[in-house]
Amino acid sequence: MVQDWFRDAKLGIFIHWGIYAVKGIGESWSFFNGQISYDDYMGQLHGFTADRYDPEAWAKLIKKSGARYSVLTTKHHDGVALWDTKQNDLSVPKKTPAARDVLTPWVDAIRAEGLKVGLYYSHLDWSHPDYASIHHDNGSPFSHTKGPTDQEAWQRFLAFHRGQLEELCSEFGKVDLLWFDGDWERDAVTWKMEELREQLLAWQPETIMNSRMLGYGDYLTPEQGVPIIRPEGPWEFCVTMNDSWGYQGRDTNYKSSGEIIRMFCDCVGQGGNMLLDIGPKADGTIPEEQVERLEELGAWLDRNGAGVYATIGGLPFGHFNGPTTLSKDKKTLWLFQSGDPGDTIPIKGIQTEIKKISVLGTGQVLSHRKLGGAEWNRIPGVVWIERPTEFDKHVTVIQVDLAEEIELYRGKGEPVSVN
Ligand code: GLC
């Protein structure tokens, strides 16, 4: 079930950390797609040192970004676990020079900062001998790719999968969010997803699950593209800062802080969360470009968080030229203005009386004039808001206090029949 904390949180930080950071290549997919052999990929185990890993510093940075939760890849499709799993030996503690469980200290540090803990886990495991990948027609030289499912092997794999999830759900305290991935090679019946959901809730009664549970999850996860049409129900947009989930030094195609903030405003304006990804290096340091963007986002949220946290999605398109949010009682409206609006800022179709308009961050009170319309005929005029004297360097948030719950005019326009 989606808990209130998740709806109110708005921002989470996703962390893809694994052996793929050693060479700076695509997480798991690079061997699956044949860019590198499986053996060369696994050779990266020897370079995963985590020798400058500072989970407290990570957690402080995440807190500073304004995020309220974080999700770490405990095991990606390559099958390498960050914790000391008892189900097999393919783990950071057993197979890398880091030689320790790197998940427990992360969970402790995240919790110590008052953030919610999210664990990413890939259902499919391209390294497990009992997991037959059914993508065998894409020309991939990946040697673990096999043919049809051997039923006995599949039962053994399910026991392994359940075993790892039991560890994740019992050895790390409260898991606020289980972020699944990799459900696409089998159907819900084969995965026994319904039974899995019940089992997970028995272990962690208050946990939330994302949608990658083939119909048994709690919320949708649009990936890499901000939804244009508002999704129904709770959702979270996951997105990379450059084009890579994990650390890839050659990838310098970063979105700017301003672009990231504007995407974030689009999400909250449509009632969603954003899960923004970082990819630490194999030594545990976070690339400078990523640190900068997290800090910039956090500074913007310090100024403008009142219009973001614990809000609900705002007005449908057409009323304001940009995203908006509303308070839960719908008596406060926030307008997200990026760029120069011109002399005045218009909002259309507002039936409700406006008490006050002010700029978050500077506190400047703005005057407004309602012009046109035919109120006796329930046709509202356009509200023209005074231009603020100072703008936020990214997105200026304007707070509109209403006398009562907002009421919108949603008509197509009609003749004034009462005069
Ligand atoms: C995709 C990819 C994966 C990435 C994930 C994040 O499903 O398989 O590499 O971790 O998206 O959402």
Residues whose N, C-alpha, C, O or C-beta is under 5 A from the ligand:
A	BS01	GLC	E27 D181 C238 W245
